[in-house]
């Protein structure tokens, strides 16, 4: 049986070309994927002292030195989770829904 001495070299060259073509096709597919965009948060927090409290809403005041006090009104409903005893003059942190109208609905209130 006669064997071509170049058949081994041709096989290696062919294999190398196929591997490089496969790698370049895989690389191009990765570049075309869209970047992941993070969604804007739907909640935010506000900390301060309870100034007014009813069954429907809570008013919280934040005071910082060298700044004017900031008052925020939050609505309370059956889905508002409260940790601790909520009362006037209590220090609280309120997590509230940002994409809602004013006053924003309180999602979670932590009494400190």
MODELLER restraints for C-alpha pairs under 7 A, 6 or more apart:
rsr = mdl.restraints
at = mdl.atoms
rsr.add(forms.Gaussian(group=physical.xy_distance, feature=features.Distance(at['CA:42:A'], at['CA:97:A']), mean=5.83, stdev=0.5))
rsr.add(forms.Gaussian(group=physical.xy_distance, feature=features.Distance(at['CA:42:A'], at['CA:98:A']), mean=5.46, stdev=0.5))
rsr.add(forms.Gaussian(group=physical.xy_distance, feature=features.Distance(at['CA:42:A'], at['CA:99:A']), mean=6.16, stdev=0.5))
rsr.add(forms.Gaussian(group=physical.xy_distance, feature=features.Distance(at['CA:43:A'], at['CA:95:A']), mean=6.44, stdev=0.5))
rsr.add(forms.Gaussian(group=physical.xy_distance, feature=features.Distance(at['CA:43:A'], at['CA:96:A']), mean=5.32, stdev=0.5))
rsr.add(forms.Gaussian(group=physical.xy_distance, feature=features.Distance(at['CA:43:A'], at['CA:97:A']), mean=4.44, stdev=0.5))
rsr.add(forms.Gaussian(group=physical.xy_distance, feature=features.Distance(at['CA:43:A'], at['CA:98:A']), mean=5.06, stdev=0.5))
rsr.add(forms.Gaussian(group=physical.xy_distance, feature=features.Distance(at['CA:44:A'], at['CA:95:A']), mean=5.55, stdev=0.5))
rsr.add(forms.Gaussian(group=physical.xy_distance, feature=features.Distance(at['CA:44:A'], at['CA:96:A']), mean=5.58, stdev=0.5))
rsr.add(forms.Gaussian(group=physical.xy_distance, feature=features.Distance(at['CA:44:A'], at['CA:97:A']), mean=6.63, stdev=0.5))
rsr.add(forms.Gaussian(group=physical.xy_distance, feature=features.Distance(at['CA:44:A'], at['CA:98:A']), mean=6.27, stdev=0.5))
rsr.add(forms.Gaussian(group=physical.xy_distance, feature=features.Distance(at['CA:45:A'], at['CA:93:A']), mean=6.69, stdev=0.5))
rsr.add(forms.Gaussian(group=physical.xy_distance, feature=features.Distance(at['CA:45:A'], at['CA:94:A']), mean=5.40, stdev=0.5))
rsr.add(forms.Gaussian(group=physical.xy_distance, feature=features.Distance(at['CA:45:A'], at['CA:95:A']), mean=4.35, stdev=0.5))
rsr.add(forms.Gaussian(group=physical.xy_distance, feature=features.Distance(at['CA:45:A'], at['CA:96:A']), mean=6.16, stdev=0.5))
rsr.add(forms.Gaussian(group=physical.xy_distance, feature=features.Distance(at['CA:46:A'], at['CA:93:A']), mean=5.71, stdev=0.5))
rsr.add(forms.Gaussian(group=physical.xy_distance, feature=features.Distance(at['CA:46:A'], at['CA:94:A']), mean=5.22, stdev=0.5))
rsr.add(forms.Gaussian(group=physical.xy_distance, feature=features.Distance(at['CA:46:A'], at['CA:95:A']), mean=6.60, stdev=0.5))
rsr.add(forms.Gaussian(group=physical.xy_distance, feature=features.Distance(at['CA:47:A'], at['CA:62:A']), mean=6.43, stdev=0.5))
rsr.add(forms.Gaussian(group=physical.xy_distance, feature=features.Distance(at['CA:47:A'], at['CA:92:A']), mean=5.66, stdev=0.5))
rsr.add(forms.Gaussian(group=physical.xy_distance, feature=features.Distance(at['CA:47:A'], at['CA:93:A']), mean=4.20, stdev=0.5))
rsr.add(forms.Gaussian(group=physical.xy_distance, feature=features.Distance(at['CA:47:A'], at['CA:94:A']), mean=6.14, stdev=0.5))
rsr.add(forms.Gaussian(group=physical.xy_distance, feature=features.Distance(at['CA:48:A'], at['CA:60:A']), mean=5.71, stdev=0.5))
rsr.add(forms.Gaussian(group=physical.xy_distance, feature=features.Distance(at['CA:48:A'], at['CA:61:A']), mean=5.18, stdev=0.5))
rsr.add(forms.Gaussian(group=physical.xy_distance, feature=features.Distance(at['CA:48:A'], at['CA:62:A']), mean=4.38, stdev=0.5))
rsr.add(forms.Gaussian(group=physical.xy_distance, feature=features.Distance(at['CA:48:A'], at['CA:91:A']), mean=5.65, stdev=0.5))
rsr.add(forms.Gaussian(group=physical.xy_distance, feature=features.Distance(at['CA:48:A'], at['CA:92:A']), mean=5.66, stdev=0.5))
rsr.add(forms.Gaussian(group=physical.xy_distance, feature=features.Distance(at['CA:48:A'], at['CA:93:A']), mean=6.61, stdev=0.5))
rsr.add(forms.Gaussian(group=physical.xy_distance, feature=features.Distance(at['CA:49:A'], at['CA:60:A']), mean=5.32, stdev=0.5))
rsr.add(forms.Gaussian(group=physical.xy_distance, feature=features.Distance(at['CA:49:A'], at['CA:61:A']), mean=5.25, stdev=0.5))
rsr.add(forms.Gaussian(group=physical.xy_distance, feature=features.Distance(at['CA:49:A'], at['CA:62:A']), mean=6.52, stdev=0.5))
rsr.add(forms.Gaussian(group=physical.xy_distance, feature=features.Distance(at['CA:49:A'], at['CA:89:A']), mean=5.54, stdev=0.5))
rsr.add(forms.Gaussian(group=physical.xy_distance, feature=features.Distance(at['CA:49:A'], at['CA:90:A']), mean=5.59, stdev=0.5))
rsr.add(forms.Gaussian(group=physical.xy_distance, feature=features.Distance(at['CA:49:A'], at['CA:91:A']), mean=4.51, stdev=0.5))
rsr.add(forms.Gaussian(group=physical.xy_distance, feature=features.Distance(at['CA:49:A'], at['CA:92:A']), mean=6.08, stdev=0.5))
rsr.add(forms.Gaussian(group=physical.xy_distance, feature=features.Distance(at['CA:50:A'], at['CA:58:A']), mean=6.96, stdev=0.5))
rsr.add(forms.Gaussian(group=physical.xy_distance, feature=features.Distance(at['CA:50:A'], at['CA:59:A']), mean=5.85, stdev=0.5))
rsr.add(forms.Gaussian(group=physical.xy_distance, feature=features.Distance(at['CA:50:A'], at['CA:60:A']), mean=4.50, stdev=0.5))
rsr.add(forms.Gaussian(group=physical.xy_distance, feature=features.Distance(at['CA:50:A'], at['CA:61:A']), mean=6.46, stdev=0.5))
rsr.add(forms.Gaussian(group=physical.xy_distance, feature=features.Distance(at['CA:50:A'], at['CA:87:A']), mean=6.95, stdev=0.5))
rsr.add(forms.Gaussian(group=physical.xy_distance, feature=features.Distance(at['CA:50:A'], at['CA:88:A']), mean=5.03, stdev=0.5))
rsr.add(forms.Gaussian(group=physical.xy_distance, feature=features.Distance(at['CA:50:A'], at['CA:89:A']), mean=4.98, stdev=0.5))
rsr.add(forms.Gaussian(group=physical.xy_distance, feature=features.Distance(at['CA:50:A'], at['CA:90:A']), mean=5.50, stdev=0.5))
rsr.add(forms.Gaussian(group=physical.xy_distance, feature=features.Distance(at['CA:50:A'], at['CA:91:A']), mean=6.48, stdev=0.5))
rsr.add(forms.Gaussian(group=physical.xy_distance, feature=features.Distance(at['CA:50:A'], at['CA:92:A']), mean=7.00, stdev=0.5))
rsr.add(forms.Gaussian(group=physical.xy_distance, feature=features.Distance(at['CA:51:A'], at['CA:59:A']), mean=5.54, stdev=0.5))
rsr.add(forms.Gaussian(group=physical.xy_distance, feature=features.Distance(at['CA:51:A'], at['CA:60:A']), mean=5.64, stdev=0.5))
rsr.add(forms.Gaussian(group=physical.xy_distance, feature=features.Distance(at['CA:51:A'], at['CA:61:A']), mean=6.47, stdev=0.5))
rsr.add(forms.Gaussian(group=physical.xy_distance, feature=features.Distance(at['CA:51:A'], at['CA:88:A']), mean=5.63, stdev=0.5))
rsr.add(forms.Gaussian(group=physical.xy_distance, feature=features.Distance(at['CA:51:A'], at['CA:89:A']), mean=6.07, stdev=0.5))
rsr.add(forms.Gaussian(group=physical.xy_distance, feature=features.Distance(at['CA:52:A'], at['CA:58:A']), mean=5.75, stdev=0.5))
rsr.add(forms.Gaussian(group=physical.xy_distance, feature=features.Distance(at['CA:52:A'], at['CA:59:A']), mean=5.02, stdev=0.5))
rsr.add(forms.Gaussian(group=physical.xy_distance, feature=features.Distance(at['CA:52:A'], at['CA:88:A']), mean=6.03, stdev=0.5))
rsr.add(forms.Gaussian(group=physical.xy_distance, feature=features.Distance(at['CA:53:A'], at['CA:59:A']), mean=6.48, stdev=0.5))
rsr.add(forms.Gaussian(group=physical.xy_distance, feature=features.Distance(at['CA:53:A'], at['CA:87:A']), mean=6.85, stdev=0.5))
rsr.add(forms.Gaussian(group=physical.xy_distance, feature=features.Distance(at['CA:53:A'], at['CA:88:A']), mean=6.36, stdev=0.5))
rsr.add(forms.Gaussian(group=physical.xy_distance, feature=features.Distance(at['CA:55:A'], at['CA:76:A']), mean=6.98, stdev=0.5))
rsr.add(forms.Gaussian(group=physical.xy_distance, feature=features.Distance(at['CA:56:A'], at['CA:75:A']), mean=5.80, stdev=0.5))
rsr.add(forms.Gaussian(group=physical.xy_distance, feature=features.Distance(at['CA:56:A'], at['CA:76:A']), mean=5.14, stdev=0.5))
rsr.add(forms.Gaussian(group=physical.xy_distance, feature=features.Distance(at['CA:56:A'], at['CA:77:A']), mean=6.89, stdev=0.5))
rsr.add(forms.Gaussian(group=physical.xy_distance, feature=features.Distance(at['CA:57:A'], at['CA:73:A']), mean=6.82, stdev=0.5))
rsr.add(forms.Gaussian(group=physical.xy_distance, feature=features.Distance(at['CA:57:A'], at['CA:74:A']), mean=5.47, stdev=0.5))
rsr.add(forms.Gaussian(group=physical.xy_distance, feature=features.Distance(at['CA:57:A'], at['CA:75:A']), mean=4.18, stdev=0.5))
rsr.add(forms.Gaussian(group=physical.xy_distance, feature=features.Distance(at['CA:57:A'], at['CA:76:A']), mean=5.05, stdev=0.5))
rsr.add(forms.Gaussian(group=physical.xy_distance, feature=features.Distance(at['CA:58:A'], at['CA:73:A']), mean=5.80, stdev=0.5))
rsr.add(forms.Gaussian(group=physical.xy_distance, feature=features.Distance(at['CA:58:A'], at['CA:74:A']), mean=5.36, stdev=0.5))
rsr.add(forms.Gaussian(group=physical.xy_distance, feature=features.Distance(at['CA:58:A'], at['CA:75:A']), mean=6.46, stdev=0.5))
rsr.add(forms.Gaussian(group=physical.xy_distance, feature=features.Distance(at['CA:59:A'], at['CA:71:A']), mean=6.75, stdev=0.5))
rsr.add(forms.Gaussian(group=physical.xy_distance, feature=features.Distance(at['CA:59:A'], at['CA:72:A']), mean=5.66, stdev=0.5))
rsr.add(forms.Gaussian(group=physical.xy_distance, feature=features.Distance(at['CA:59:A'], at['CA:73:A']), mean=4.40, stdev=0.5))
rsr.add(forms.Gaussian(group=physical.xy_distance, feature=features.Distance(at['CA:59:A'], at['CA:74:A']), mean=6.36, stdev=0.5))
rsr.add(forms.Gaussian(group=physical.xy_distance, feature=features.Distance(at['CA:60:A'], at['CA:71:A']), mean=5.70, stdev=0.5))
rsr.add(forms.Gaussian(group=physical.xy_distance, feature=features.Distance(at['CA:60:A'], at['CA:72:A']), mean=5.39, stdev=0.5))
rsr.add(forms.Gaussian(group=physical.xy_distance, feature=features.Distance(at['CA:60:A'], at['CA:73:A']), mean=6.44, stdev=0.5))
rsr.add(forms.Gaussian(group=physical.xy_distance, feature=features.Distance(at['CA:61:A'], at['CA:69:A']), mean=6.55, stdev=0.5))
rsr.add(forms.Gaussian(group=physical.xy_distance, feature=features.Distance(at['CA:61:A'], at['CA:70:A']), mean=5.53, stdev=0.5))
rsr.add(forms.Gaussian(group=physical.xy_distance, feature=features.Distance(at['CA:61:A'], at['CA:71:A']), mean=4.44, stdev=0.5))
rsr.add(forms.Gaussian(group=physical.xy_distance, feature=features.Distance(at['CA:61:A'], at['CA:72:A']), mean=6.49, stdev=0.5))
rsr.add(forms.Gaussian(group=physical.xy_distance, feature=features.Distance(at['CA:62:A'], at['CA:69:A']), mean=5.61, stdev=0.5))
rsr.add(forms.Gaussian(group=physical.xy_distance, feature=features.Distance(at['CA:62:A'], at['CA:70:A']), mean=5.15, stdev=0.5))
rsr.add(forms.Gaussian(group=physical.xy_distance, feature=features.Distance(at['CA:62:A'], at['CA:71:A']), mean=6.49, stdev=0.5))
rsr.add(forms.Gaussian(group=physical.xy_distance, feature=features.Distance(at['CA:63:A'], at['CA:69:A']), mean=4.63, stdev=0.5))
rsr.add(forms.Gaussian(group=physical.xy_distance, feature=features.Distance(at['CA:63:A'], at['CA:70:A']), mean=6.63, stdev=0.5))
rsr.add(forms.Gaussian(group=physical.xy_distance, feature=features.Distance(at['CA:73:A'], at['CA:103:A']), mean=5.43, stdev=0.5))
rsr.add(forms.Gaussian(group=physical.xy_distance, feature=features.Distance(at['CA:74:A'], at['CA:103:A']), mean=5.22, stdev=0.5))
rsr.add(forms.Gaussian(group=physical.xy_distance, feature=features.Distance(at['CA:74:A'], at['CA:104:A']), mean=5.09, stdev=0.5))
rsr.add(forms.Gaussian(group=physical.xy_distance, feature=features.Distance(at['CA:74:A'], at['CA:105:A']), mean=5.37, stdev=0.5))
rsr.add(forms.Gaussian(group=physical.xy_distance, feature=features.Distance(at['CA:74:A'], at['CA:106:A']), mean=5.49, stdev=0.5))
rsr.add(forms.Gaussian(group=physical.xy_distance, feature=features.Distance(at['CA:75:A'], at['CA:103:A']), mean=6.23, stdev=0.5))
rsr.add(forms.Gaussian(group=physical.xy_distance, feature=features.Distance(at['CA:75:A'], at['CA:104:A']), mean=6.17, stdev=0.5))
rsr.add(forms.Gaussian(group=physical.xy_distance, feature=features.Distance(at['CA:75:A'], at['CA:105:A']), mean=4.62, stdev=0.5))
rsr.add(forms.Gaussian(group=physical.xy_distance, feature=features.Distance(at['CA:75:A'], at['CA:106:A']), mean=5.79, stdev=0.5))
rsr.add(forms.Gaussian(group=physical.xy_distance, feature=features.Distance(at['CA:76:A'], at['CA:105:A']), mean=6.33, stdev=0.5))
rsr.add(forms.Gaussian(group=physical.xy_distance, feature=features.Distance(at['CA:76:A'], at['CA:106:A']), mean=5.89, stdev=0.5))
rsr.add(forms.Gaussian(group=physical.xy_distance, feature=features.Distance(at['CA:79:A'], at['CA:107:A']), mean=6.87, stdev=0.5))
rsr.add(forms.Gaussian(group=physical.xy_distance, feature=features.Distance(at['CA:80:A'], at['CA:106:A']), mean=5.92, stdev=0.5))
rsr.add(forms.Gaussian(group=physical.xy_distance, feature=features.Distance(at['CA:80:A'], at['CA:107:A']), mean=4.73, stdev=0.5))
rsr.add(forms.Gaussian(group=physical.xy_distance, feature=features.Distance(at['CA:80:A'], at['CA:108:A']), mean=5.54, stdev=0.5))
rsr.add(forms.Gaussian(group=physical.xy_distance, feature=features.Distance(at['CA:81:A'], at['CA:107:A']), mean=6.31, stdev=0.5))
rsr.add(forms.Gaussian(group=physical.xy_distance, feature=features.Distance(at['CA:81:A'], at['CA:108:A']), mean=4.69, stdev=0.5))
rsr.add(forms.Gaussian(group=physical.xy_distance, feature=features.Distance(at['CA:81:A'], at['CA:109:A']), mean=6.24, stdev=0.5))
rsr.add(forms.Gaussian(group=physical.xy_distance, feature=features.Distance(at['CA:82:A'], at['CA:108:A']), mean=5.89, stdev=0.5))
rsr.add(forms.Gaussian(group=physical.xy_distance, feature=features.Distance(at['CA:82:A'], at['CA:109:A']), mean=4.78, stdev=0.5))
rsr.add(forms.Gaussian(group=physical.xy_distance, feature=features.Distance(at['CA:82:A'], at['CA:110:A']), mean=6.08, stdev=0.5))
rsr.add(forms.Gaussian(group=physical.xy_distance, feature=features.Distance(at['CA:83:A'], at['CA:109:A']), mean=6.20, stdev=0.5))
rsr.add(forms.Gaussian(group=physical.xy_distance, feature=features.Distance(at['CA:83:A'], at['CA:110:A']), mean=4.89, stdev=0.5))
rsr.add(forms.Gaussian(group=physical.xy_distance, feature=features.Distance(at['CA:83:A'], at['CA:111:A']), mean=6.04, stdev=0.5))
rsr.add(forms.Gaussian(group=physical.xy_distance, feature=features.Distance(at['CA:84:A'], at['CA:110:A']), mean=6.55, stdev=0.5))
rsr.add(forms.Gaussian(group=physical.xy_distance, feature=features.Distance(at['CA:84:A'], at['CA:111:A']), mean=5.17, stdev=0.5))
rsr.add(forms.Gaussian(group=physical.xy_distance, feature=features.Distance(at['CA:85:A'], at['CA:111:A']), mean=6.61, stdev=0.5))
rsr.add(forms.Gaussian(group=physical.xy_distance, feature=features.Distance(at['CA:86:A'], at['CA:111:A']), mean=6.47, stdev=0.5))
rsr.add(forms.Gaussian(group=physical.xy_distance, feature=features.Distance(at['CA:90:A'], at['CA:111:A']), mean=6.71, stdev=0.5))
rsr.add(forms.Gaussian(group=physical.xy_distance, feature=features.Distance(at['CA:91:A'], at['CA:111:A']), mean=5.96, stdev=0.5))
rsr.add(forms.Gaussian(group=physical.xy_distance, feature=features.Distance(at['CA:91:A'], at['CA:112:A']), mean=5.46, stdev=0.5))
rsr.add(forms.Gaussian(group=physical.xy_distance, feature=features.Distance(at['CA:92:A'], at['CA:109:A']), mean=6.59, stdev=0.5))
rsr.add(forms.Gaussian(group=physical.xy_distance, feature=features.Distance(at['CA:92:A'], at['CA:110:A']), mean=5.50, stdev=0.5))
rsr.add(forms.Gaussian(group=physical.xy_distance, feature=features.Distance(at['CA:92:A'], at['CA:111:A']), mean=4.48, stdev=0.5))
rsr.add(forms.Gaussian(group=physical.xy_distance, feature=features.Distance(at['CA:92:A'], at['CA:112:A']), mean=5.70, stdev=0.5))
rsr.add(forms.Gaussian(group=physical.xy_distance, feature=features.Distance(at['CA:93:A'], at['CA:109:A']), mean=5.73, stdev=0.5))
rsr.add(forms.Gaussian(group=physical.xy_distance, feature=features.Distance(at['CA:93:A'], at['CA:110:A']), mean=5.24, stdev=0.5))
rsr.add(forms.Gaussian(group=physical.xy_distance, feature=features.Distance(at['CA:93:A'], at['CA:111:A']), mean=6.68, stdev=0.5))
rsr.add(forms.Gaussian(group=physical.xy_distance, feature=features.Distance(at['CA:94:A'], at['CA:106:A']), mean=6.46, stdev=0.5))
rsr.add(forms.Gaussian(group=physical.xy_distance, feature=features.Distance(at['CA:94:A'], at['CA:108:A']), mean=5.83, stdev=0.5))
rsr.add(forms.Gaussian(group=physical.xy_distance, feature=features.Distance(at['CA:94:A'], at['CA:109:A']), mean=4.53, stdev=0.5))
rsr.add(forms.Gaussian(group=physical.xy_distance, feature=features.Distance(at['CA:94:A'], at['CA:110:A']), mean=6.54, stdev=0.5))
rsr.add(forms.Gaussian(group=physical.xy_distance, feature=features.Distance(at['CA:95:A'], at['CA:106:A']), mean=6.04, stdev=0.5))
rsr.add(forms.Gaussian(group=physical.xy_distance, feature=features.Distance(at['CA:95:A'], at['CA:107:A']), mean=5.54, stdev=0.5))
rsr.add(forms.Gaussian(group=physical.xy_distance, feature=features.Distance(at['CA:95:A'], at['CA:108:A']), mean=5.06, stdev=0.5))
rsr.add(forms.Gaussian(group=physical.xy_distance, feature=features.Distance(at['CA:95:A'], at['CA:109:A']), mean=6.35, stdev=0.5))
rsr.add(forms.Gaussian(group=physical.xy_distance, feature=features.Distance(at['CA:96:A'], at['CA:104:A']), mean=6.31, stdev=0.5))
rsr.add(forms.Gaussian(group=physical.xy_distance, feature=features.Distance(at['CA:96:A'], at['CA:105:A']), mean=5.71, stdev=0.5))
rsr.add(forms.Gaussian(group=physical.xy_distance, feature=features.Distance(at['CA:96:A'], at['CA:106:A']), mean=4.36, stdev=0.5))
rsr.add(forms.Gaussian(group=physical.xy_distance, feature=features.Distance(at['CA:96:A'], at['CA:107:A']), mean=5.05, stdev=0.5))
rsr.add(forms.Gaussian(group=physical.xy_distance, feature=features.Distance(at['CA:96:A'], at['CA:108:A']), mean=6.94, stdev=0.5))
rsr.add(forms.Gaussian(group=physical.xy_distance, feature=features.Distance(at['CA:97:A'], at['CA:104:A']), mean=6.01, stdev=0.5))
rsr.add(forms.Gaussian(group=physical.xy_distance, feature=features.Distance(at['CA:97:A'], at['CA:105:A']), mean=5.78, stdev=0.5))
rsr.add(forms.Gaussian(group=physical.xy_distance, feature=features.Distance(at['CA:97:A'], at['CA:106:A']), mean=6.62, stdev=0.5))
rsr.add(forms.Gaussian(group=physical.xy_distance, feature=features.Distance(at['CA:97:A'], at['CA:107:A']), mean=6.68, stdev=0.5))
rsr.add(forms.Gaussian(group=physical.xy_distance, feature=features.Distance(at['CA:98:A'], at['CA:104:A']), mean=6.82, stdev=0.5))
